[in-house]
């Protein structure tokens, strides 16, 4: 790999790490297009790795719903215990 391409790749990957999760895929795609086809594979791998460690809005929503259901179950359990004269 020529030094210019290596420098461009290093700069692009460094910039990608500074971006927020949703922008990384776009930056990686642009980086691959600008630098060349050999870098596209590297960009795709980097983009997939970033996607694997980030949380989507849907995942966040599902987690919040699970936590809400758990809290409601605990409240029902506590209310039932109090009706029976026990501490919760």
PyMOL Python script that loads the backbone (N, CA, C, O; Angstrom):
from pymol import cmd

cmd.read_pdbstr("""\
ATOM      1  N   UNK A   1       0.852  -1.172   0.000  1.00  0.00           N
ATOM      2  CA  UNK A   1       0.000   0.000   0.000  1.00  0.00           C
ATOM      3  C   UNK A   1       0.898   1.235   0.000  1.00  0.00           C
ATOM      4  O   UNK A   1       1.885   1.297   0.734  1.00  0.00           O
ATOM      5  N   UNK A   2       0.555   2.191  -0.809  1.00  0.00           N
ATOM      6  CA  UNK A   2       1.372   3.401  -0.897  1.00  0.00           C
ATOM      7  C   UNK A   2       1.216   4.239   0.363  1.00  0.00           C
ATOM      8  O   UNK A   2       0.170   4.200   1.012  1.00  0.00           O
ATOM      9  N   UNK A   3       2.262   5.004   0.715  1.00  0.00           N
ATOM     10  CA  UNK A   3       2.210   5.814   1.942  1.00  0.00           C
ATOM     11  C   UNK A   3       1.042   6.795   1.964  1.00  0.00           C
ATOM     12  O   UNK A   3       0.461   7.038   3.022  1.00  0.00           O
ATOM     13  N   UNK A   4       0.692   7.360   0.812  1.00  0.00           N
ATOM     14  CA  UNK A   4      -0.419   8.317   0.768  1.00  0.00           C
ATOM     15  C   UNK A   4      -1.727   7.633   1.133  1.00  0.00           C
ATOM     16  O   UNK A   4      -2.535   8.189   1.878  1.00  0.00           O
ATOM     17  N   UNK A   5      -1.937   6.441   0.616  1.00  0.00           N
ATOM     18  CA  UNK A   5      -3.165   5.702   0.934  1.00  0.00           C
ATOM     19  C   UNK A   5      -3.179   5.290   2.404  1.00  0.00           C
ATOM     20  O   UNK A   5      -4.212   5.361   3.070  1.00  0.00           O
ATOM     21  N   UNK A   6      -2.038   4.866   2.892  1.00  0.00           N
ATOM     22  CA  UNK A   6      -1.948   4.466   4.287  1.00  0.00           C
ATOM     23  C   UNK A   6      -2.250   5.644   5.203  1.00  0.00           C
ATOM     24  O   UNK A   6      -2.963   5.494   6.196  1.00  0.00           O
ATOM     25  N   UNK A   7      -1.717   6.804   4.877  1.00  0.00           N
ATOM     26  CA  UNK A   7      -1.980   8.009   5.663  1.00  0.00           C
ATOM     27  C   UNK A   7      -3.462   8.375   5.598  1.00  0.00           C
ATOM     28  O   UNK A   7      -4.070   8.712   6.614  1.00  0.00           O
ATOM     29  N   UNK A   8      -4.039   8.307   4.393  1.00  0.00           N
ATOM     30  CA  UNK A   8      -5.460   8.624   4.243  1.00  0.00           C
ATOM     31  C   UNK A   8      -6.318   7.637   5.030  1.00  0.00           C
ATOM     32  O   UNK A   8      -7.288   8.032   5.676  1.00  0.00           O
ATOM     33  N   UNK A   9      -5.963   6.369   4.975  1.00  0.00           N
ATOM     34  CA  UNK A   9      -6.701   5.352   5.714  1.00  0.00           C
ATOM     35  C   UNK A   9      -6.603   5.598   7.217  1.00  0.00           C
ATOM     36  O   UNK A   9      -7.608   5.527   7.924  1.00  0.00           O
ATOM     37  N   UNK A  10      -5.410   5.883   7.704  1.00  0.00           N
ATOM     38  CA  UNK A  10      -5.206   6.141   9.124  1.00  0.00           C
ATOM     39  C   UNK A  10      -6.009   7.359   9.569  1.00  0.00           C
ATOM     40  O   UNK A  10      -6.655   7.327  10.616  1.00  0.00           O
ATOM     41  N   UNK A  11      -5.972   8.413   8.793  1.00  0.00           N
ATOM     42  CA  UNK A  11      -6.726   9.626   9.134  1.00  0.00           C
ATOM     43  C   UNK A  11      -8.227   9.359   9.113  1.00  0.00           C
ATOM     44  O   UNK A  11      -8.954   9.825   9.990  1.00  0.00           O
ATOM     45  N   UNK A  12      -8.690   8.616   8.124  1.00  0.00           N
ATOM     46  CA  UNK A  12     -10.119   8.330   8.017  1.00  0.00           C
ATOM     47  C   UNK A  12     -10.592   7.462   9.177  1.00  0.00           C
ATOM     48  O   UNK A  12     -11.650   7.725   9.750  1.00  0.00           O
ATOM     49  N   UNK A  13      -9.837   6.445   9.528  1.00  0.00           N
ATOM     50  CA  UNK A  13     -10.235   5.579  10.642  1.00  0.00           C
ATOM     51  C   UNK A  13     -10.198   6.365  11.951  1.00  0.00           C
ATOM     52  O   UNK A  13     -11.076   6.199  12.798  1.00  0.00           O
ATOM     53  N   UNK A  14      -9.210   7.201  12.117  1.00  0.00           N
ATOM     54  CA  UNK A  14      -9.153   8.041  13.311  1.00  0.00           C
ATOM     55  C   UNK A  14     -10.357   8.970  13.406  1.00  0.00           C
ATOM     56  O   UNK A  14     -10.921   9.155  14.485  1.00  0.00           O
ATOM     57  N   UNK A  15     -10.747   9.549  12.288  1.00  0.00           N
ATOM     58  CA  UNK A  15     -11.918  10.422  12.276  1.00  0.00           C
ATOM     59  C   UNK A  15     -13.185   9.628  12.572  1.00  0.00           C
ATOM     60  O   UNK A  15     -14.079  10.115  13.264  1.00  0.00           O
ATOM     61  N   UNK A  16     -13.263   8.408  12.050  1.00  0.00           N
ATOM     62  CA  UNK A  16     -14.443   7.567  12.297  1.00  0.00           C
ATOM     63  C   UNK A  16     -14.625   7.278  13.779  1.00  0.00           C
ATOM     64  O   UNK A  16     -15.751   7.249  14.274  1.00  0.00           O
ATOM     65  N   UNK A  17     -13.541   7.067  14.476  1.00  0.00           N
ATOM     66  CA  UNK A  17     -13.631   6.753  15.896  1.00  0.00           C
ATOM     67  C   UNK A  17     -14.157   7.935  16.700  1.00  0.00           C
ATOM     68  O   UNK A  17     -14.694   7.750  17.792  1.00  0.00           O
ATOM     69  N   UNK A  18     -14.012   9.126  16.182  1.00  0.00           N
ATOM     70  CA  UNK A  18     -14.481  10.313  16.895  1.00  0.00           C
ATOM     71  C   UNK A  18     -15.950  10.616  16.635  1.00  0.00           C
ATOM     72  O   UNK A  18     -16.562  11.403  17.357  1.00  0.00           O
ATOM     73  N   UNK A  19     -16.513   9.998  15.614  1.00  0.00           N
ATOM     74  CA  UNK A  19     -17.897  10.283  15.258  1.00  0.00           C
ATOM     75  C   UNK A  19     -18.863   9.467  16.107  1.00  0.00           C
ATOM     76  O   UNK A  19     -18.491   8.452  16.696  1.00  0.00           O
ATOM     77  N   UNK A  20     -20.118   9.931  16.159  1.00  0.00           N
ATOM     78  CA  UNK A  20     -21.147   9.189  16.875  1.00  0.00           C
ATOM     79  C   UNK A  20     -21.540   7.954  16.081  1.00  0.00           C
ATOM     80  O   UNK A  20     -21.252   7.859  14.888  1.00  0.00           O
ATOM     81  N   UNK A  21     -22.193   7.017  16.737  1.00  0.00           N
ATOM     82  CA  UNK A  21     -22.472   5.694  16.175  1.00  0.00           C
ATOM     83  C   UNK A  21     -23.213   5.749  14.838  1.00  0.00           C
ATOM     84  O   UNK A  21     -22.842   5.025  13.914  1.00  0.00           O
ATOM     85  N   UNK A  22     -24.230   6.569  14.707  1.00  0.00           N
ATOM     86  CA  UNK A  22     -25.014   6.565  13.471  1.00  0.00           C
ATOM     87  C   UNK A  22     -24.241   7.171  12.301  1.00  0.00           C
ATOM     88  O   UNK A  22     -24.552   6.890  11.143  1.00  0.00           O
ATOM     89  N   UNK A  23     -23.249   7.989  12.588  1.00  0.00           N
ATOM     90  CA  UNK A  23     -22.473   8.610  11.523  1.00  0.00           C
ATOM     91  C   UNK A  23     -21.311   7.747  11.054  1.00  0.00           C
ATOM     92  O   UNK A  23     -20.756   7.982   9.980  1.00  0.00           O
ATOM     93  N   UNK A  24     -20.939   6.747  11.853  1.00  0.00           N
ATOM     94  CA  UNK A  24     -19.774   5.941  11.528  1.00  0.00           C
ATOM     95  C   UNK A  24     -19.967   5.178  10.239  1.00  0.00           C
ATOM     96  O   UNK A  24     -19.049   5.113   9.421  1.00  0.00           O
ATOM     97  N   UNK A  25     -21.144   4.596  10.034  1.00  0.00           N
ATOM     98  CA  UNK A  25     -21.402   3.845   8.810  1.00  0.00           C
ATOM     99  C   UNK A  25     -21.233   4.707   7.578  1.00  0.00           C
ATOM    100  O   UNK A  25     -20.647   4.266   6.589  1.00  0.00           O
ATOM    101  N   UNK A  26     -21.735   5.923   7.620  1.00  0.00           N
ATOM    102  CA  UNK A  26     -21.600   6.845   6.501  1.00  0.00           C
ATOM    103  C   UNK A  26     -20.146   7.216   6.270  1.00  0.00           C
ATOM    104  O   UNK A  26     -19.668   7.221   5.136  1.00  0.00           O
ATOM    105  N   UNK A  27     -19.452   7.524   7.346  1.00  0.00           N
ATOM    106  CA  UNK A  27     -18.041   7.908   7.215  1.00  0.00           C
ATOM    107  C   UNK A  27     -17.210   6.757   6.669  1.00  0.00           C
ATOM    108  O   UNK A  27     -16.318   6.961   5.845  1.00  0.00           O
ATOM    109  N   UNK A  28     -17.500   5.561   7.125  1.00  0.00           N
ATOM    110  CA  UNK A  28     -16.758   4.401   6.643  1.00  0.00           C
ATOM    111  C   UNK A  28     -17.039   4.175   5.165  1.00  0.00           C
ATOM    112  O   UNK A  28     -16.125   3.855   4.405  1.00  0.00           O
ATOM    113  N   UNK A  29     -18.293   4.338   4.749  1.00  0.00           N
ATOM    114  CA  UNK A  29     -18.636   4.176   3.342  1.00  0.00           C
ATOM    115  C   UNK A  29     -17.916   5.195   2.474  1.00  0.00           C
ATOM    116  O   UNK A  29     -17.386   4.853   1.417  1.00  0.00           O
ATOM    117  N   UNK A  30     -17.897   6.441   2.917  1.00  0.00           N
ATOM    118  CA  UNK A  30     -17.210   7.489   2.163  1.00  0.00           C
ATOM    119  C   UNK A  30     -15.710   7.220   2.134  1.00  0.00           C
ATOM    120  O   UNK A  30     -15.061   7.391   1.103  1.00  0.00           O
ATOM    121  N   UNK A  31     -15.171   6.804   3.260  1.00  0.00           N
ATOM    122  CA  UNK A  31     -13.741   6.497   3.334  1.00  0.00           C
ATOM    123  C   UNK A  31     -13.380   5.408   2.345  1.00  0.00           C
ATOM    124  O   UNK A  31     -12.381   5.521   1.635  1.00  0.00           O
ATOM    125  N   UNK A  32     -14.181   4.355   2.290  1.00  0.00           N
ATOM    126  CA  UNK A  32     -13.921   3.263   1.361  1.00  0.00           C
ATOM    127  C   UNK A  32     -13.984   3.727  -0.079  1.00  0.00           C
ATOM    128  O   UNK A  32     -13.182   3.292  -0.906  1.00  0.00           O
ATOM    129  N   UNK A  33     -14.933   4.611  -0.393  1.00  0.00           N
ATOM    130  CA  UNK A  33     -15.077   5.092  -1.756  1.00  0.00           C
ATOM    131  C   UNK A  33     -13.901   5.984  -2.158  1.00  0.00           C
ATOM    132  O   UNK A  33     -13.439   5.929  -3.298  1.00  0.00           O
ATOM    133  N   UNK A  34     -13.426   6.796  -1.236  1.00  0.00           N
ATOM    134  CA  UNK A  34     -12.348   7.724  -1.540  1.00  0.00           C
ATOM    135  C   UNK A  34     -10.998   7.017  -1.624  1.00  0.00           C
ATOM    136  O   UNK A  34     -10.228   7.253  -2.556  1.00  0.00           O
ATOM    137  N   UNK A  35     -10.716   6.167  -0.672  1.00  0.00           N
ATOM    138  CA  UNK A  35      -9.394   5.575  -0.586  1.00  0.00           C
ATOM    139  C   UNK A  35      -9.195   4.438  -1.578  1.00  0.00           C
ATOM    140  O   UNK A  35      -8.111   4.316  -2.149  1.00  0.00           O
ATOM    141  N   UNK A  36     -10.189   3.614  -1.798  1.00  0.00           N
ATOM    142  CA  UNK A  36     -10.045   2.545  -2.780  1.00  0.00           C
ATOM    143  C   UNK A  36     -10.734   1.273  -2.364  1.00  0.00           C
ATOM    144  O   UNK A  36     -11.247   1.155  -1.251  1.00  0.00           O
ATOM    145  N   UNK A  37     -10.738   0.318  -3.280  1.00  0.00           N
ATOM    146  CA  UNK A  37     -11.482  -0.905  -3.045  1.00  0.00           C
ATOM    147  C   UNK A  37     -10.880  -1.751  -1.933  1.00  0.00           C
ATOM    148  O   UNK A  37     -11.624  -2.406  -1.202  1.00  0.00           O
ATOM    149  N   UNK A  38      -9.578  -1.761  -1.781  1.00  0.00           N
ATOM    150  CA  UNK A  38      -8.956  -2.535  -0.707  1.00  0.00           C
ATOM    151  C   UNK A  38      -9.375  -2.043   0.650  1.00  0.00           C
ATOM    152  O   UNK A  38      -9.463  -2.823   1.599  1.00  0.00           O
ATOM    153  N   UNK A  39      -9.631  -0.778   0.754  1.00  0.00           N
ATOM    154  CA  UNK A  39     -10.018  -0.187   2.030  1.00  0.00           C
ATOM    155  C   UNK A  39     -11.499  -0.402   2.295  1.00  0.00           C
ATOM    156  O   UNK A  39     -11.919  -0.356   3.451  1.00  0.00           O
ATOM    157  N   UNK A  40     -12.300  -0.634   1.270  1.00  0.00           N
ATOM    158  CA  UNK A  40     -13.729  -0.845   1.477  1.00  0.00           C
ATOM    159  C   UNK A  40     -13.971  -2.030   2.394  1.00  0.00           C
ATOM    160  O   UNK A  40     -14.840  -1.980   3.264  1.00  0.00           O
ATOM    161  N   UNK A  41     -13.208  -3.089   2.205  1.00  0.00           N
ATOM    162  CA  UNK A  41     -13.374  -4.258   3.070  1.00  0.00           C
ATOM    163  C   UNK A  41     -13.034  -3.898   4.513  1.00  0.00           C
ATOM    164  O   UNK A  41     -13.746  -4.298   5.434  1.00  0.00           O
ATOM    165  N   UNK A  42     -11.958  -3.148   4.717  1.00  0.00           N
ATOM    166  CA  UNK A  42     -11.574  -2.726   6.064  1.00  0.00           C
ATOM    167  C   UNK A  42     -12.649  -1.834   6.661  1.00  0.00           C
ATOM    168  O   UNK A  42     -12.996  -1.973   7.834  1.00  0.00           O
ATOM    169  N   UNK A  43     -13.175  -0.921   5.859  1.00  0.00           N
ATOM    170  CA  UNK A  43     -14.237  -0.030   6.330  1.00  0.00           C
ATOM    171  C   UNK A  43     -15.484  -0.795   6.705  1.00  0.00           C
ATOM    172  O   UNK A  43     -16.137  -0.467   7.695  1.00  0.00           O
ATOM    173  N   UNK A  44     -15.829  -1.816   5.928  1.00  0.00           N
ATOM    174  CA  UNK A  44     -17.012  -2.618   6.227  1.00  0.00           C
ATOM    175  C   UNK A  44     -16.836  -3.362   7.538  1.00  0.00           C
ATOM    176  O   UNK A  44     -17.770  -3.454   8.334  1.00  0.00           O
ATOM    177  N   UNK A  45     -15.660  -3.886   7.763  1.00  0.00           N
ATOM    178  CA  UNK A  45     -15.385  -4.602   9.011  1.00  0.00           C
ATOM    179  C   UNK A  45     -15.452  -3.638  10.187  1.00  0.00           C
ATOM    180  O   UNK A  45     -16.044  -3.958  11.218  1.00  0.00           O
ATOM    181  N   UNK A  46     -14.856  -2.471  10.045  1.00  0.00           N
ATOM    182  CA  UNK A  46     -14.887  -1.471  11.106  1.00  0.00           C
ATOM    183  C   UNK A  46     -16.322  -1.041  11.385  1.00  0.00           C
ATOM    184  O   UNK A  46     -16.727  -0.932  12.543  1.00  0.00           O
ATOM    185  N   UNK A  47     -17.094  -0.795  10.324  1.00  0.00           N
ATOM    186  CA  UNK A  47     -18.490  -0.388  10.490  1.00  0.00           C
ATOM    187  C   UNK A  47     -19.305  -1.456  11.189  1.00  0.00           C
ATOM    188  O   UNK A  47     -20.127  -1.137  12.049  1.00  0.00           O
ATOM    189  N   UNK A  48     -19.096  -2.719  10.840  1.00  0.00           N
ATOM    190  CA  UNK A  48     -19.815  -3.816  11.481  1.00  0.00           C
ATOM    191  C   UNK A  48     -19.421  -3.925  12.949  1.00  0.00           C
ATOM    192  O   UNK A  48     -20.267  -4.202  13.800  1.00  0.00           O
ATOM    193  N   UNK A  49     -18.155  -3.711  13.249  1.00  0.00           N
ATOM    194  CA  UNK A  49     -17.709  -3.771  14.639  1.00  0.00           C
ATOM    195  C   UNK A  49     -18.322  -2.668  15.475  1.00  0.00           C
ATOM    196  O   UNK A  49     -18.718  -2.906  16.616  1.00  0.00           O
ATOM    197  N   UNK A  50     -18.409  -1.470  14.930  1.00  0.00           N
ATOM    198  CA  UNK A  50     -19.016  -0.350  15.652  1.00  0.00           C
ATOM    199  C   UNK A  50     -20.491  -0.617  15.862  1.00  0.00           C
ATOM    200  O   UNK A  50     -21.020  -0.345  16.939  1.00  0.00           O
ATOM    201  N   UNK A  51     -21.173  -1.153  14.839  1.00  0.00           N
ATOM    202  CA  UNK A  51     -22.591  -1.449  14.948  1.00  0.00           C
ATOM    203  C   UNK A  51     -22.850  -2.495  16.024  1.00  0.00           C
ATOM    204  O   UNK A  51     -23.866  -2.443  16.716  1.00  0.00           O
ATOM    205  N   UNK A  52     -21.935  -3.439  16.162  1.00  0.00           N
ATOM    206  CA  UNK A  52     -22.109  -4.506  17.147  1.00  0.00           C
ATOM    207  C   UNK A  52     -22.031  -3.987  18.575  1.00  0.00           C
ATOM    208  O   UNK A  52     -22.623  -4.589  19.471  1.00  0.00           O
ATOM    209  N   UNK A  53     -21.326  -2.901  18.814  1.00  0.00           N
ATOM    210  CA  UNK A  53     -21.169  -2.397  20.178  1.00  0.00           C
ATOM    211  C   UNK A  53     -22.053  -1.199  20.480  1.00  0.00           C
ATOM    212  O   UNK A  53     -21.991  -0.660  21.585  1.00  0.00           O
ATOM    213  N   UNK A  54     -22.868  -0.770  19.536  1.00  0.00           N
ATOM    214  CA  UNK A  54     -23.772   0.346  19.781  1.00  0.00           C
ATOM    215  C   UNK A  54     -25.184  -0.175  20.005  1.00  0.00           C
ATOM    216  O   UNK A  54     -25.497  -1.303  19.623  1.00  0.00           O
ATOM    217  N   UNK A  55     -26.027   0.627  20.615  1.00  0.00           N
ATOM    218  CA  UNK A  55     -27.394   0.241  20.922  1.00  0.00           C
ATOM    219  C   UNK A  55     -28.348   1.033  20.046  1.00  0.00           C
ATOM    220  O   UNK A  55     -28.295   2.262  20.010  1.00  0.00           O
ATOM    221  N   UNK A  56     -29.225   0.320  19.338  1.00  0.00           N
ATOM    222  CA  UNK A  56     -30.195   0.993  18.483  1.00  0.00           C
ATOM    223  C   UNK A  56     -31.336   1.548  19.334  1.00  0.00           C
ATOM    224  O   UNK A  56     -31.478   1.197  20.505  1.00  0.00           O
ATOM    225  N   UNK A  57     -32.144   2.417  18.731  1.00  0.00           N
ATOM    226  CA  UNK A  57     -33.293   2.983  19.426  1.00  0.00           C
ATOM    227  C   UNK A  57     -34.271   1.880  19.829  1.00  0.00           C
ATOM    228  O   UNK A  57     -34.844   1.919  20.918  1.00  0.00           O
ATOM    229  N   UNK A  58     -34.459   0.897  18.946  1.00  0.00           N
ATOM    230  CA  UNK A  58     -35.382  -0.191  19.243  1.00  0.00           C
ATOM    231  C   UNK A  58     -34.891  -1.027  20.425  1.00  0.00           C
ATOM    232  O   UNK A  58     -35.678  -1.415  21.288  1.00  0.00           O
ATOM    233  N   UNK A  59     -33.591  -1.300  20.455  1.00  0.00           N
ATOM    234  CA  UNK A  59     -33.034  -2.055  21.579  1.00  0.00           C
ATOM    235  C   UNK A  59     -33.199  -1.287  22.888  1.00  0.00           C
ATOM    236  O   UNK A  59     -33.514  -1.872  23.924  1.00  0.00           O
ATOM    237  N   UNK A  60     -32.985   0.013  22.834  1.00  0.00           N
ATOM    238  CA  UNK A  60     -33.153   0.851  24.020  1.00  0.00           C
ATOM    239  C   UNK A  60     -34.599   0.828  24.491  1.00  0.00           C
ATOM    240  O   UNK A  60     -34.865   0.735  25.689  1.00  0.00           O
ATOM    241  N   UNK A  61     -35.539   0.914  23.544  1.00  0.00           N
ATOM    242  CA  UNK A  61     -36.965   0.892  23.876  1.00  0.00           C
ATOM    243  C   UNK A  61     -37.354  -0.434  24.516  1.00  0.00           C
ATOM    244  O   UNK A  61     -38.066  -0.457  25.520  1.00  0.00           O
ATOM    245  N   UNK A  62     -36.884  -1.548  23.935  1.00  0.00           N
ATOM    246  CA  UNK A  62     -37.193  -2.864  24.491  1.00  0.00           C
ATOM    247  C   UNK A  62     -36.633  -3.020  25.903  1.00  0.00           C
ATOM    248  O   UNK A  62     -37.288  -3.587  26.777  1.00  0.00           O
ATOM    249  N   UNK A  63     -35.428  -2.519  26.119  1.00  0.00           N
ATOM    250  CA  UNK A  63     -34.824  -2.594  27.454  1.00  0.00           C
ATOM    251  C   UNK A  63     -35.644  -1.793  28.452  1.00  0.00           C
ATOM    252  O   UNK A  63     -35.887  -2.250  29.568  1.00  0.00           O
ATOM    253  N   UNK A  64     -36.076  -0.582  28.050  1.00  0.00           N
ATOM    254  CA  UNK A  64     -36.886   0.256  28.930  1.00  0.00           C
ATOM    255  C   UNK A  64     -38.204  -0.441  29.282  1.00  0.00           C
ATOM    256  O   UNK A  64     -38.654  -0.395  30.426  1.00  0.00           O
ATOM    257  N   UNK A  65     -38.823  -1.097  28.267  1.00  0.00           N
ATOM    258  CA  UNK A  65     -40.084  -1.804  28.503  1.00  0.00           C
ATOM    259  C   UNK A  65     -39.888  -2.973  29.468  1.00  0.00           C
ATOM    260  O   UNK A  65     -40.719  -3.194  30.349  1.00  0.00           O
ATOM    261  N   UNK A  66     -38.795  -3.722  29.307  1.00  0.00           N
ATOM    262  CA  UNK A  66     -38.509  -4.833  30.228  1.00  0.00           C
ATOM    263  C   UNK A  66     -38.328  -4.312  31.653  1.00  0.00           C
ATOM    264  O   UNK A  66     -38.849  -4.891  32.606  1.00  0.00           O
ATOM    265  N   UNK A  67     -37.581  -3.208  31.788  1.00  0.00           N
ATOM    266  CA  UNK A  67     -37.360  -2.631  33.113  1.00  0.00           C
ATOM    267  C   UNK A  67     -38.667  -2.152  33.724  1.00  0.00           C
ATOM    268  O   UNK A  67     -38.884  -2.309  34.926  1.00  0.00           O
ATOM    269  N   UNK A  68     -39.546  -1.566  32.902  1.00  0.00           N
ATOM    270  CA  UNK A  68     -40.839  -1.090  33.388  1.00  0.00           C
ATOM    271  C   UNK A  68     -41.689  -2.264  33.879  1.00  0.00           C
ATOM    272  O   UNK A  68     -42.314  -2.175  34.936  1.00  0.00           O
ATOM    273  N   UNK A  69     -41.718  -3.369  33.116  1.00  0.00           N
ATOM    274  CA  UNK A  69     -42.491  -4.541  33.527  1.00  0.00           C
ATOM    275  C   UNK A  69     -41.939  -5.123  34.828  1.00  0.00           C
ATOM    276  O   UNK A  69     -42.709  -5.520  35.703  1.00  0.00           O
ATOM    277  N   UNK A  70     -40.624  -5.177  34.959  1.00  0.00           N
ATOM    278  CA  UNK A  70     -40.004  -5.686  36.182  1.00  0.00           C
ATOM    279  C   UNK A  70     -40.364  -4.804  37.372  1.00  0.00           C
ATOM    280  O   UNK A  70     -40.644  -5.312  38.458  1.00  0.00           O
ATOM    281  N   UNK A  71     -40.358  -3.488  37.177  1.00  0.00           N
ATOM    282  CA  UNK A  71     -40.706  -2.561  38.248  1.00  0.00           C
ATOM    283  C   UNK A  71     -42.162  -2.759  38.660  1.00  0.00           C
ATOM    284  O   UNK A  71     -42.483  -2.764  39.848  1.00  0.00           O
ATOM    285  N   UNK A  72     -43.054  -2.925  37.655  1.00  0.00           N
ATOM    286  CA  UNK A  72     -44.476  -3.131  37.945  1.00  0.00           C
ATOM    287  C   UNK A  72     -44.694  -4.446  38.695  1.00  0.00           C
ATOM    288  O   UNK A  72     -45.506  -4.501  39.619  1.00  0.00           O
ATOM    289  N   UNK A  73     -43.970  -5.516  38.302  1.00  0.00           N
ATOM    290  CA  UNK A  73     -44.069  -6.795  39.021  1.00  0.00           C
ATOM    291  C   UNK A  73     -43.645  -6.629  40.475  1.00  0.00           C
ATOM    292  O   UNK A  73     -44.294  -7.153  41.381  1.00  0.00           O
ATOM    293  N   UNK A  74     -42.561  -5.903  40.694  1.00  0.00           N
ATOM    294  CA  UNK A  74     -42.064  -5.679  42.048  1.00  0.00           C
ATOM    295  C   UNK A  74     -43.080  -4.869  42.858  1.00  0.00           C
ATOM    296  O   UNK A  74     -43.283  -5.144  44.041  1.00  0.00           O
ATOM    297  N   UNK A  75     -43.712  -3.886  42.242  1.00  0.00           N
ATOM    298  CA  UNK A  75     -44.719  -3.088  42.941  1.00  0.00           C
ATOM    299  C   UNK A  75     -45.922  -3.947  43.336  1.00  0.00           C
ATOM    300  O   UNK A  75     -46.434  -3.835  44.450  1.00  0.00           O
ATOM    301  N   UNK A  76     -46.375  -4.818  42.400  1.00  0.00           N
ATOM    302  CA  UNK A  76     -47.499  -5.707  42.714  1.00  0.00           C
ATOM    303  C   UNK A  76     -47.128  -6.655  43.855  1.00  0.00           C
ATOM    304  O   UNK A  76     -47.936  -6.898  44.751  1.00  0.00           O
ATOM    305  N   UNK A  77     -45.899  -7.192  43.822  1.00  0.00           N
ATOM    306  CA  UNK A  77     -45.436  -8.090  44.875  1.00  0.00           C
ATOM    307  C   UNK A  77     -45.407  -7.371  46.219  1.00  0.00           C
ATOM    308  O   UNK A  77     -45.814  -7.932  47.237  1.00  0.00           O
ATOM    309  N   UNK A  78     -44.934  -6.152  46.220  1.00  0.00           N
ATOM    310  CA  UNK A  78     -44.848  -5.369  47.447  1.00  0.00           C
ATOM    311  C   UNK A  78     -46.248  -5.044  47.987  1.00  0.00           C
ATOM    312  O   UNK A  78     -46.487  -5.150  49.190  1.00  0.00           O
ATOM    313  N   UNK A  79     -47.165  -4.650  47.107  1.00  0.00           N
ATOM    314  CA  UNK A  79     -48.535  -4.345  47.532  1.00  0.00           C
ATOM    315  C   UNK A  79     -49.199  -5.579  48.130  1.00  0.00           C
ATOM    316  O   UNK A  79     -49.894  -5.485  49.142  1.00  0.00           O
ATOM    317  N   UNK A  80     -48.985  -6.736  47.506  1.00  0.00           N
ATOM    318  CA  UNK A  80     -49.547  -7.984  48.017  1.00  0.00           C
ATOM    319  C   UNK A  80     -48.967  -8.309  49.397  1.00  0.00           C
ATOM    320  O   UNK A  80     -49.693  -8.725  50.300  1.00  0.00           O
ATOM    321  N   UNK A  81     -47.672  -8.119  49.548  1.00  0.00           N
ATOM    322  CA  UNK A  81     -47.042  -8.366  50.843  1.00  0.00           C
ATOM    323  C   UNK A  81     -47.599  -7.430  51.916  1.00  0.00           C
ATOM    324  O   UNK A  81     -47.822  -7.850  53.051  1.00  0.00           O
ATOM    325  N   UNK A  82     -47.821  -6.174  51.563  1.00  0.00           N
ATOM    326  CA  UNK A  82     -48.358  -5.202  52.523  1.00  0.00           C
ATOM    327  C   UNK A  82     -49.784  -5.558  52.899  1.00  0.00           C
ATOM    328  O   UNK A  82     -50.174  -5.382  54.054  1.00  0.00           O
ATOM    329  N   UNK A  83     -50.584  -6.063  51.942  1.00  0.00           N
ATOM    330  CA  UNK A  83     -51.952  -6.494  52.256  1.00  0.00           C
ATOM    331  C   UNK A  83     -51.942  -7.639  53.269  1.00  0.00           C
ATOM    332  O   UNK A  83     -52.855  -7.766  54.085  1.00  0.00           O
ATOM    333  N   UNK A  84     -50.910  -8.463  53.208  1.00  0.00           N
ATOM    334  CA  UNK A  84     -50.778  -9.584  54.119  1.00  0.00           C
ATOM    335  C   UNK A  84     -50.099  -9.189  55.439  1.00  0.00           C
ATOM    336  O   UNK A  84     -49.885 -10.028  56.314  1.00  0.00           O
ATOM    337  N   UNK A  85     -49.768  -7.914  55.563  1.00  0.00           N
ATOM    338  CA  UNK A  85     -49.177  -7.424  56.798  1.00  0.00           C
ATOM    339  C   UNK A  85     -47.674  -7.622  56.879  1.00  0.00           C
ATOM    340  O   UNK A  85     -47.099  -7.572  57.966  1.00  0.00           O
ATOM    341  N   UNK A  86     -47.039  -7.844  55.754  1.00  0.00           N
ATOM    342  CA  UNK A  86     -45.579  -8.050  55.725  1.00  0.00           C
ATOM    343  C   UNK A  86     -44.884  -6.843  55.117  1.00  0.00           C
ATOM    344  O   UNK A  86     -45.483  -6.048  54.392  1.00  0.00           O
ATOM    345  N   UNK A  87     -43.596  -6.735  55.437  1.00  0.00           N
ATOM    346  CA  UNK A  87     -42.788  -5.679  54.808  1.00  0.00           C
ATOM    347  C   UNK A  87     -42.339  -6.177  53.432  1.00  0.00           C
ATOM    348  O   UNK A  87     -42.215  -7.378  53.193  1.00  0.00           O
ATOM    349  N   UNK A  88     -42.102  -5.225  52.546  1.00  0.00           N
ATOM    350  CA  UNK A  88     -41.602  -5.628  51.227  1.00  0.00           C
ATOM    351  C   UNK A  88     -40.168  -5.216  51.030  1.00  0.00           C
ATOM    352  O   UNK A  88     -39.590  -5.476  49.975  1.00  0.00           O
TER     353      UNK A  88
END
""", "prot")
cmd.dss("prot")
cmd.show_as("cartoon", "prot")
cmd.util.cbc("prot")
cmd.orient("prot")
